Amino acid sequence: MEQINMVVQERVVAQKGQNKALRRKGQVPAIVYHKNEPSKAVSLDEKSFRQALNTEAGRNVLINLQIEGKKADEKTVVISEIQYDPVKRNMLHIDFHQVALDEQIQIAVPVRTLGEAIAVKNDGALLETPTREIEVECLPTNMPEHIDVDVSGLELNHVIHARDLVLPAGVTLVSDEDEVIAQCVKHEAELEDAAEEEGTSSEPEVIGEKKEADTE
């Protein structure tokens, strides 16, 4: 499990307009939560934070936060949530959760599909992946960067559920085991054509009209 070090600045939450002022300076306001301690308000450099996340691990990385000017105050955290501006995509706020390396945590892990499904290749089917991440439980040091699933053997109308995923040692599934991870289905156009053909072939014979024609 990759770990990174980051220096953050302590801040006072009560100051009005503080968050906007921080963002103008390229800083992002953040909160560090801990189940047994009061939360701590901090800020950090957005550019440095983005660079730190630009790794294979992405968001699932352990971060050693060092409060500037307080060498003894170091916290090991995971990222809980990052809020973005919907237009500019700059970071608005970050939530961290402090963790103990010897205690289990629950965290969302991305699911990554590998290969080309046989139904897509041979039947022109559509691969659907409705669940892009799952909840797992593990020690912070066992936190997976992602979970890979091979879809190359997936046939038409077959489904891969969360229970079918192969999880690393020390990692257990928290999400509903029946969650659909991937499935191959026909394209809507094919389904509509099939429905039209079925409707045409099953159109009822109008007996009354034929009888009238026979009597003419």
N, C-alpha and C positions, 0 to 999 in steps of 0.2 A: 504494500500500500504506500503510495507516494505521499510525502509530507512536505509542506512548504512553510517557510517562516515569513511573517509579516509584522511590520511595526504599525501600530494604530495610535490615534490620539484620543485621549479621554475628552468628553464634552459634557456640557450642562444642558439637559433637556429643556429646562424652563425658559431658555432664551428665545424670545419671539423672533421669527424670521431667520433663525440660525441655519436651518436646513437649506434654504434657498441660497444663503450666503456661502455655505460650504460647497454647494454644487457649482456655483459660479467660479470657484477656485479649483475645480476639478476634484473635489472631495465628495465622498459618499457617506451619508449618515448611516449608522448601523447600531444594532442592539445585540448584546451577548446575553443569552438566557442560560440560567442554571437552575435545576429543580430545587436545590437546597440553599441558594443564595439569591440576593437581590440582583435584578438584571443590571447590566452596565452599558451606558451609552458611549459609543466611540465613533470615530470617523476614520476613513482611510482614503488613500489615493486611488482614484478609479482606474487610471492607466496602468498602474502597477498591479492592481487586482486583476484586471482583464488579462494581463500578460501571465499572471500566475495560473489563471484558469485555462490558458491556451496549451493544454497538455492532453495526453490520451485519457487521463482520468476525468477531465472536465470538472464538473461540480463535485464529484465524489472524491474529494481529496481531504486529508487531514491538514488542518492549518494550526500552526503554533503562533498565536497572537501575543505580541509583546507590546504592553502599554508603554508608550514613549515616556522616558524619564523614570520608569519603575521596573528595574531589571528583575525584581523578585516576582512581579505580577505577570506571569506568563500563563496563558490558557490554551488548552488544546480544544479546538472547536471543529464542527462540521457546518456546512452551509444548509440552512433550513429553507430560506426563500430569498430570491432576488426580485425586486420590483423594478420594472423598466418603464420609461416614458413610451407610450404607445406610438408616438410619431417619430421622435428623435432617437429612440432606443438607447438613450443614456440611462445609467443606473440611478434609481431614485432612492432606494433603501435596501439594506441587507439585514437579514436575521441570521444570527449564528446561534448554535447550541453547544454549550460546553460539555465535553464528554470525559469520562474516565476510561483509560485504555483497558481496564480489566472488567468493565461493565458492558452488558449487551445493549445495543441501540437498535431502533427501527428506522429504516431509511429507504427512500425511493431509489431504485436503480434502473437505468435505461435498459431496454431490451433491443438487441441488434440482430436483424435477420441476415443470414448468409445464404448464398446460392440462389439459383433460379428454380422456382417450383416446376415440377414436371408437367403440371396442369397448365401452367402459363406457357411453357415451351411447346407442348404438343397439342393442347386444346384451345389455346388463345384465351384462357381463363384470366380472371382478375384476382390478384393477391391482395387480400385485405388484412391490415394489421391494426385492429382497433385499440389494442393495449400497447402503449409505447414504453411504459415503465411499470415495475412491480414493487411492492413493499416487501422488504426482507428484514430479518433480525440476525445480528452478528456482533462480534466485537469490532470496535472501530478499526483495528488493524487488519481485520478480515474483510473490510468493506469493498465489494467488487466495483470496478470502474464501470462495467456493463455486463449484461448476461447475453451470450450469443446463442442463437437457435438456428439450426440448419433446416431450411425449408425446401431443399432440393427434391426431397421425396414426396412432397405434398401433392396429392391428387385432388381432382375435382370433388367438391363438397366434403373434403376431409378437413379436420380442425386440429390445431395444436392448442392445447389448454395450458394454463399456468402450471398445472401439476406435471406436465410433460417436460418442463424445463430442467436441464441438468445444472444444479447449483454447485458452486465451489464448496469444498470442505469447510465446515464451521458456519455455513449460511443456511438459514431455514426460511421457508416461504411464509409470509404473513398475509398476502393478498388472497382473495377467494381462489381456490384451486380450480374452479370452473371458468375463470376469466378466459376469454378467447384472445390468444396471442396472435394467431395467423390462421387464415382459411382461404381456400380457393373457390371462387364462385363464377358463374357465367356473367358476361357483360349484360347490362340492362337491355341493350338493343336486341340481343339474342333472346332474352326472356320475353320481350314484347313481340318479336316475330313468332315465337313458339305459341304465345297466347292467341295471336291473330289467326294462325293456322288452325289451332284447335277450335277457335270460335267459328271459323268458316266451315270446317268439316262437320261440326256438330249443329249447324243451323237447321232448325226443324222444317220439315216439309209442310207446306200450307195445303192441307187436304181440301179445304173448301174451295180454293181457287181452281184446283185441278178438276173438281167435280163440275164447277160451272163451265169450264172449258170443254168437258166431255159432253155436256148437254147441248152445246151450241151446234 
